[in-house]
Amino acid sequence: MVRKVTIILTMKGAMTTTIYTASDLKERRTEVLEAALRERAIVRAVDGTALVFTRLAEVERAELVSTWALDLHRAEHGDIPRGLRWFEHLDVEDRQECIAELWETLESDPLGLREVLDAWRITATAVSDPLRGEVLTGDLNSADFVAVARPK
């Protein structure tokens, strides 16, 4: 017996998912695999356990989002996760901006998270050095600039 249910997911919106029985794996395997390729297929085992068939990329994406959501929540509350130790080199304003940008990326494009993390880690590394930090974050005045001749 095949049933259709609607599953609400925060990242993908509403979708219709077909729930298959264990015997459908044998009798309708192509349909089950096609459903898994489209979105997901749920197969109810004989003991009632629900098994989800979907693309590995979707599982990895869900793992990435859940892991980083927890780490960002902890960072927001001052408990810096081990993988974000560089975060301590940022001042309060930059930390807030970093967390906001990471949340935005996590919600809109989780696969782009590594790029954003790398950029912030590079920034934190740069400001951790006192001289570089002063150059990057210090005040500028007209004495900092000089006129140069046009190259020939």
Secondary structure, DSSP 4 states (H G I P E B T S, - for coil): --EEEEEEETTTEEEEEEEEEHHHHHHSHHHHHHHHHHT-EEEE-TTS-EEEE--HHHHHHHHHHHHHHHHHHHHHTT---GGGGGGGGS-HHHHHHHHHHHHHHHHH-GGGHHHHHHHHHHHHHHHHSHHHHHHHHS---GGG----PPP-
